[in-house]
Amino acid sequence: MSSPTAQPTRIDLQVEIPEDLHNALQAYLDSNPSWSQARVFSAATALFLMQNGASDRSINRTYLDALFDHQV
């Protein structure tokens, strides 16, 4: 089990999304510089998993860290 201060392992992810979604995301990121694409995708993925029955505490922690701008 990793310690609470250990940084999680990162992976690179390449996805295809609709252009309209990409444009909306880019507009949001342009007007909200404290958010990054990685932070948005971490928060969105963790929230999706929590809403669909995932009960792993590390997923909850990832969501909260992304939402409150803790290093994710």
Distance bins in CASP14 RR format, pairs under 12 A and 6 or more apart:
PFRMAT RR
TARGET T0000
AUTHOR 0000-0000-0000
RMODE 2
METHOD distances of the structure
MODEL  1
1 57 0 0 0 0 0 1 0 0 0 0 0
1 58 0 0 0 0 0 1 0 0 0 0 0
2 8 1 0 0 1 0 0 0 0 0 0 0
2 9 0 0 0 0 1 0 0 0 0 0 0
2 58 0 0 0 0 1 0 0 0 0 0 0
2 61 0 0 0 0 0 1 0 0 0 0 0
4 57 0 0 0 0 0 1 0 0 0 0 0
4 58 0 0 0 0 0 1 0 0 0 0 0
4 61 0 0 0 0 1 0 0 0 0 0 0
4 65 0 0 0 0 0 1 0 0 0 0 0
4 70 0 0 0 0 0 1 0 0 0 0 0
5 70 0 0 0 0 0 1 0 0 0 0 0
5 71 0 0 0 0 0 1 0 0 0 0 0
6 58 0 0 0 0 0 1 0 0 0 0 0
6 61 0 0 0 0 0 1 0 0 0 0 0
6 71 0 0 0 0 0 1 0 0 0 0 0
7 65 0 0 0 0 0 1 0 0 0 0 0
7 70 0 0 0 0 0 1 0 0 0 0 0
7 71 1 0 0 1 0 0 0 0 0 0 0
7 72 0 0 0 0 1 0 0 0 0 0 0
8 42 0 0 0 0 1 0 0 0 0 0 0
8 46 0 0 0 0 0 1 0 0 0 0 0
8 58 1 0 0 1 0 0 0 0 0 0 0
8 59 0 0 0 0 0 1 0 0 0 0 0
8 61 0 0 0 0 1 0 0 0 0 0 0
8 62 1 0 0 1 0 0 0 0 0 0 0
8 65 0 0 0 0 1 0 0 0 0 0 0
8 66 0 0 0 0 0 1 0 0 0 0 0
8 70 0 0 0 0 0 1 0 0 0 0 0
8 71 0 0 0 0 1 0 0 0 0 0 0
8 72 0 0 0 0 1 0 0 0 0 0 0
9 58 0 0 0 0 0 1 0 0 0 0 0
10 38 0 0 0 0 1 0 0 0 0 0 0
10 41 0 0 0 0 0 1 0 0 0 0 0
10 42 0 0 0 0 0 1 0 0 0 0 0
10 62 0 0 0 0 0 1 0 0 0 0 0
10 71 0 0 0 0 0 1 0 0 0 0 0
10 72 0 0 0 0 1 0 0 0 0 0 0
11 38 0 0 0 0 0 1 0 0 0 0 0
11 41 0 0 0 0 0 1 0 0 0 0 0
11 42 0 0 0 0 0 1 0 0 0 0 0
11 45 0 0 0 0 0 1 0 0 0 0 0
12 38 0 0 0 0 0 1 0 0 0 0 0
12 41 0 0 0 0 0 1 0 0 0 0 0
13 37 0 0 0 0 0 1 0 0 0 0 0
13 38 0 0 0 0 1 0 0 0 0 0 0
13 41 1 0 0 1 0 0 0 0 0 0 0
13 42 0 0 0 0 0 1 0 0 0 0 0
13 45 0 0 0 0 1 0 0 0 0 0 0
14 37 0 0 0 0 0 1 0 0 0 0 0
14 41 0 0 0 0 0 1 0 0 0 0 0
15 21 0 0 0 0 0 1 0 0 0 0 0
15 22 0 0 0 0 0 1 0 0 0 0 0
15 25 0 0 0 0 0 1 0 0 0 0 0
15 37 0 0 0 0 0 1 0 0 0 0 0
15 41 0 0 0 0 1 0 0 0 0 0 0
15 44 0 0 0 0 0 1 0 0 0 0 0
15 45 0 0 0 0 0 1 0 0 0 0 0
16 22 0 0 0 0 1 0 0 0 0 0 0
17 23 0 0 0 0 0 1 0 0 0 0 0
17 24 0 0 0 0 1 0 0 0 0 0 0
17 25 1 0 0 1 0 0 0 0 0 0 0
17 26 0 0 0 0 0 1 0 0 0 0 0
17 37 0 0 0 0 0 1 0 0 0 0 0
17 40 0 0 0 0 0 1 0 0 0 0 0
17 41 0 0 0 0 1 0 0 0 0 0 0
17 44 0 0 0 0 0 1 0 0 0 0 0
18 24 0 0 0 0 1 0 0 0 0 0 0
18 25 0 0 0 0 0 1 0 0 0 0 0
19 25 0 0 0 0 0 1 0 0 0 0 0
19 26 0 0 0 0 0 1 0 0 0 0 0
20 26 0 0 0 0 0 1 0 0 0 0 0
20 27 0 0 0 0 0 1 0 0 0 0 0
21 27 0 0 0 0 0 1 0 0 0 0 0
21 28 0 0 0 0 0 1 0 0 0 0 0
21 37 0 0 0 0 0 1 0 0 0 0 0
21 40 0 0 0 0 0 1 0 0 0 0 0
21 41 0 0 0 0 0 1 0 0 0 0 0
21 44 0 0 0 0 0 1 0 0 0 0 0
22 28 0 0 0 0 0 1 0 0 0 0 0
22 29 0 0 0 0 0 1 0 0 0 0 0
22 37 0 0 0 0 1 0 0 0 0 0 0
22 40 0 0 0 0 0 1 0 0 0 0 0
22 41 0 0 0 0 0 1 0 0 0 0 0
23 29 0 0 0 0 0 1 0 0 0 0 0
23 30 0 0 0 0 0 1 0 0 0 0 0
24 30 0 0 0 0 0 1 0 0 0 0 0
24 31 0 0 0 0 0 1 0 0 0 0 0
24 40 0 0 0 0 0 1 0 0 0 0 0
25 31 0 0 0 0 0 1 0 0 0 0 0
25 32 0 0 0 0 0 1 0 0 0 0 0
25 35 0 0 0 0 1 0 0 0 0 0 0
25 36 0 0 0 0 0 1 0 0 0 0 0
25 37 1 0 0 1 0 0 0 0 0 0 0
25 38 0 0 0 0 0 1 0 0 0 0 0
25 39 0 0 0 0 0 1 0 0 0 0 0
25 40 1 0 0 1 0 0 0 0 0 0 0
25 41 0 0 0 0 1 0 0 0 0 0 0
25 44 0 0 0 0 1 0 0 0 0 0 0
26 32 0 0 0 0 0 1 0 0 0 0 0
26 35 0 0 0 0 0 1 0 0 0 0 0
26 36 0 0 0 0 0 1 0 0 0 0 0
26 37 0 0 0 0 1 0 0 0 0 0 0
26 40 0 0 0 0 0 1 0 0 0 0 0
27 35 0 0 0 0 0 1 0 0 0 0 0
28 34 0 0 0 0 0 1 0 0 0 0 0
28 35 1 0 0 1 0 0 0 0 0 0 0
28 36 0 0 0 0 0 1 0 0 0 0 0
28 37 0 0 0 0 1 0 0 0 0 0 0
28 39 0 0 0 0 0 1 0 0 0 0 0
28 40 1 0 0 1 0 0 0 0 0 0 0
28 44 0 0 0 0 0 1 0 0 0 0 0
29 35 1 0 1 0 0 0 0 0 0 0 0
29 36 1 0 0 1 0 0 0 0 0 0 0
29 37 1 0 0 1 0 0 0 0 0 0 0
29 38 0 0 0 0 0 1 0 0 0 0 0
29 39 0 0 0 0 1 0 0 0 0 0 0
29 40 1 0 0 1 0 0 0 0 0 0 0
29 41 0 0 0 0 0 1 0 0 0 0 0
30 36 0 0 0 0 0 1 0 0 0 0 0
30 37 0 0 0 0 0 1 0 0 0 0 0
32 39 0 0 0 0 1 0 0 0 0 0 0
32 40 0 0 0 0 1 0 0 0 0 0 0
32 69 0 0 0 0 0 1 0 0 0 0 0
33 39 0 0 0 0 0 1 0 0 0 0 0
33 69 0 0 0 0 0 1 0 0 0 0 0
34 40 0 0 0 0 0 1 0 0 0 0 0
34 66 0 0 0 0 0 1 0 0 0 0 0
34 67 0 0 0 0 0 1 0 0 0 0 0
34 68 0 0 0 0 0 1 0 0 0 0 0
34 69 1 0 0 1 0 0 0 0 0 0 0
34 70 0 0 0 0 0 1 0 0 0 0 0
35 41 0 0 0 0 0 1 0 0 0 0 0
35 42 0 0 0 0 0 1 0 0 0 0 0
35 43 0 0 0 0 1 0 0 0 0 0 0
35 44 0 0 0 0 0 1 0 0 0 0 0
35 66 0 0 0 0 1 0 0 0 0 0 0
35 67 0 0 0 0 0 1 0 0 0 0 0
35 68 0 0 0 0 0 1 0 0 0 0 0
35 69 0 0 0 0 1 0 0 0 0 0 0
35 72 0 0 0 0 0 1 0 0 0 0 0
36 42 0 0 0 0 1 0 0 0 0 0 0
36 43 0 0 0 0 0 1 0 0 0 0 0
36 66 0 0 0 0 1 0 0 0 0 0 0
36 69 0 0 0 0 0 1 0 0 0 0 0
36 71 0 0 0 0 0 1 0 0 0 0 0
36 72 0 0 0 0 1 0 0 0 0 0 0
37 43 0 0 0 0 0 1 0 0 0 0 0
37 44 0 0 0 0 0 1 0 0 0 0 0
37 66 0 0 0 0 0 1 0 0 0 0 0
37 72 0 0 0 0 0 1 0 0 0 0 0
38 44 0 0 0 0 0 1 0 0 0 0 0
38 45 0 0 0 0 0 1 0 0 0 0 0
38 62 0 0 0 0 0 1 0 0 0 0 0
38 65 0 0 0 0 0 1 0 0 0 0 0
38 66 0 0 0 0 1 0 0 0 0 0 0
38 71 0 0 0 0 0 1 0 0 0 0 0
38 72 1 0 0 1 0 0 0 0 0 0 0
39 45 0 0 0 0 0 1 0 0 0 0 0
39 46 0 0 0 0 0 1 0 0 0 0 0
39 62 0 0 0 0 0 1 0 0 0 0 0
39 63 0 0 0 0 0 1 0 0 0 0 0
39 65 0 0 0 0 1 0 0 0 0 0 0
39 66 1 0 1 0 0 0 0 0 0 0 0
39 67 0 0 0 0 1 0 0 0 0 0 0
39 68 0 0 0 0 0 1 0 0 0 0 0
39 69 1 0 0 1 0 0 0 0 0 0 0
39 70 0 0 0 0 1 0 0 0 0 0 0
39 71 0 0 0 0 1 0 0 0 0 0 0
39 72 1 0 1 0 0 0 0 0 0 0 0
40 46 0 0 0 0 0 1 0 0 0 0 0
40 47 0 0 0 0 0 1 0 0 0 0 0
40 63 0 0 0 0 0 1 0 0 0 0 0
40 66 1 0 0 1 0 0 0 0 0 0 0
40 67 0 0 0 0 0 1 0 0 0 0 0
40 69 0 0 0 0 0 1 0 0 0 0 0
40 72 0 0 0 0 0 1 0 0 0 0 0
41 47 0 0 0 0 0 1 0 0 0 0 0
41 48 0 0 0 0 0 1 0 0 0 0 0
41 62 0 0 0 0 0 1 0 0 0 0 0
41 63 0 0 0 0 0 1 0 0 0 0 0
41 66 0 0 0 0 1 0 0 0 0 0 0
41 72 0 0 0 0 1 0 0 0 0 0 0
42 48 0 0 0 0 0 1 0 0 0 0 0
42 49 0 0 0 0 0 1 0 0 0 0 0
42 58 0 0 0 0 0 1 0 0 0 0 0
42 59 0 0 0 0 0 1 0 0 0 0 0
42 61 0 0 0 0 0 1 0 0 0 0 0
42 62 1 0 1 0 0 0 0 0 0 0 0
42 63 1 0 0 1 0 0 0 0 0 0 0
42 64 0 0 0 0 0 1 0 0 0 0 0
42 65 1 0 0 1 0 0 0 0 0 0 0
42 66 1 0 1 0 0 0 0 0 0 0 0
42 67 0 0 0 0 1 0 0 0 0 0 0
42 69 0 0 0 0 0 1 0 0 0 0 0
42 70 0 0 0 0 0 1 0 0 0 0 0
42 71 0 0 0 0 0 1 0 0 0 0 0
42 72 1 0 1 0 0 0 0 0 0 0 0
43 49 0 0 0 0 0 1 0 0 0 0 0
43 50 0 0 0 0 0 1 0 0 0 0 0
43 59 0 0 0 0 0 1 0 0 0 0 0
43 60 0 0 0 0 0 1 0 0 0 0 0
43 61 0 0 0 0 0 1 0 0 0 0 0
43 62 0 0 0 0 1 0 0 0 0 0 0
43 63 1 0 0 1 0 0 0 0 0 0 0
43 64 0 0 0 0 1 0 0 0 0 0 0
43 65 0 0 0 0 1 0 0 0 0 0 0
43 66 1 1 0 0 0 0 0 0 0 0 0
43 67 1 0 1 0 0 0 0 0 0 0 0
43 68 0 0 0 0 1 0 0 0 0 0 0
43 69 0 0 0 0 0 1 0 0 0 0 0
43 70 0 0 0 0 0 1 0 0 0 0 0
43 72 0 0 0 0 1 0 0 0 0 0 0
44 50 0 0 0 0 0 1 0 0 0 0 0
44 51 0 0 0 0 0 1 0 0 0 0 0
44 62 0 0 0 0 0 1 0 0 0 0 0
44 63 0 0 0 0 1 0 0 0 0 0 0
44 66 0 0 0 0 1 0 0 0 0 0 0
44 67 0 0 0 0 0 1 0 0 0 0 0
45 51 0 0 0 0 0 1 0 0 0 0 0
45 52 0 0 0 0 0 1 0 0 0 0 0
45 54 0 0 0 0 0 1 0 0 0 0 0
45 59 0 0 0 0 1 0 0 0 0 0 0
45 62 0 0 0 0 1 0 0 0 0 0 0
45 63 0 0 0 0 1 0 0 0 0 0 0
45 66 0 0 0 0 1 0 0 0 0 0 0
45 72 0 0 0 0 0 1 0 0 0 0 0
46 52 0 0 0 0 0 1 0 0 0 0 0
46 53 0 0 0 0 0 1 0 0 0 0 0
46 54 0 0 0 0 1 0 0 0 0 0 0
46 56 0 0 0 0 1 0 0 0 0 0 0
46 57 0 0 0 0 0 1 0 0 0 0 0
46 58 0 0 0 0 1 0 0 0 0 0 0
46 59 1 0 1 0 0 0 0 0 0 0 0
46 60 1 0 0 1 0 0 0 0 0 0 0
46 61 0 0 0 0 1 0 0 0 0 0 0
46 62 1 0 1 0 0 0 0 0 0 0 0
46 63 1 1 0 0 0 0 0 0 0 0 0
46 64 0 0 0 0 1 0 0 0 0 0 0
46 65 0 0 0 0 1 0 0 0 0 0 0
46 66 1 0 0 1 0 0 0 0 0 0 0
46 67 0 0 0 0 1 0 0 0 0 0 0
46 72 0 0 0 0 1 0 0 0 0 0 0
47 53 0 0 0 0 0 1 0 0 0 0 0
47 54 0 0 0 0 0 1 0 0 0 0 0
47 59 0 0 0 0 1 0 0 0 0 0 0
47 60 0 0 0 0 0 1 0 0 0 0 0
47 62 0 0 0 0 1 0 0 0 0 0 0
47 63 1 0 1 0 0 0 0 0 0 0 0
47 64 0 0 0 0 0 1 0 0 0 0 0
47 66 0 0 0 0 1 0 0 0 0 0 0
47 67 0 0 0 0 1 0 0 0 0 0 0
48 54 0 0 0 0 1 0 0 0 0 0 0
48 59 0 0 0 0 1 0 0 0 0 0 0
48 62 0 0 0 0 0 1 0 0 0 0 0
48 63 0 0 0 0 1 0 0 0 0 0 0
49 55 0 0 0 0 1 0 0 0 0 0 0
49 56 0 0 0 0 1 0 0 0 0 0 0
49 58 0 0 0 0 0 1 0 0 0 0 0
49 59 1 0 1 0 0 0 0 0 0 0 0
49 60 0 0 0 0 1 0 0 0 0 0 0
49 62 0 0 0 0 1 0 0 0 0 0 0
49 63 0 0 0 0 1 0 0 0 0 0 0
50 56 0 0 0 0 1 0 0 0 0 0 0
50 57 0 0 0 0 0 1 0 0 0 0 0
50 58 0 0 0 0 0 1 0 0 0 0 0
50 59 1 0 0 1 0 0 0 0 0 0 0
50 60 1 0 0 1 0 0 0 0 0 0 0
50 61 0 0 0 0 0 1 0 0 0 0 0
50 62 0 0 0 0 1 0 0 0 0 0 0
50 63 1 0 0 1 0 0 0 0 0 0 0
50 64 0 0 0 0 0 1 0 0 0 0 0
50 66 0 0 0 0 0 1 0 0 0 0 0
50 67 0 0 0 0 0 1 0 0 0 0 0
51 59 0 0 0 0 0 1 0 0 0 0 0
51 60 0 0 0 0 0 1 0 0 0 0 0
51 63 0 0 0 0 0 1 0 0 0 0 0
52 59 0 0 0 0 0 1 0 0 0 0 0
53 59 0 0 0 0 1 0 0 0 0 0 0
53 60 0 0 0 0 0 1 0 0 0 0 0
54 60 0 0 0 0 1 0 0 0 0 0 0
54 62 0 0 0 0 0 1 0 0 0 0 0
54 63 0 0 0 0 0 1 0 0 0 0 0
56 62 0 0 0 0 1 0 0 0 0 0 0
56 63 0 0 0 0 0 1 0 0 0 0 0
57 63 0 0 0 0 0 1 0 0 0 0 0
57 64 0 0 0 0 0 1 0 0 0 0 0
58 64 0 0 0 0 0 1 0 0 0 0 0
58 65 0 0 0 0 0 1 0 0 0 0 0
58 72 0 0 0 0 0 1 0 0 0 0 0
59 65 0 0 0 0 0 1 0 0 0 0 0
59 66 0 0 0 0 0 1 0 0 0 0 0
60 66 0 0 0 0 0 1 0 0 0 0 0
60 67 0 0 0 0 0 1 0 0 0 0 0
61 67 0 0 0 0 0 1 0 0 0 0 0
61 68 0 0 0 0 0 1 0 0 0 0 0
61 70 0 0 0 0 1 0 0 0 0 0 0
61 71 0 0 0 0 0 1 0 0 0 0 0
61 72 0 0 0 0 1 0 0 0 0 0 0
62 68 0 0 0 0 0 1 0 0 0 0 0
62 70 0 0 0 0 1 0 0 0 0 0 0
62 71 0 0 0 0 0 1 0 0 0 0 0
62 72 1 0 0 1 0 0 0 0 0 0 0
63 70 0 0 0 0 0 1 0 0 0 0 0
63 72 0 0 0 0 1 0 0 0 0 0 0
64 70 1 0 0 1 0 0 0 0 0 0 0
64 72 0 0 0 0 1 0 0 0 0 0 0
65 71 1 0 0 1 0 0 0 0 0 0 0
65 72 1 0 1 0 0 0 0 0 0 0 0
66 72 1 0 1 0 0 0 0 0 0 0 0
END
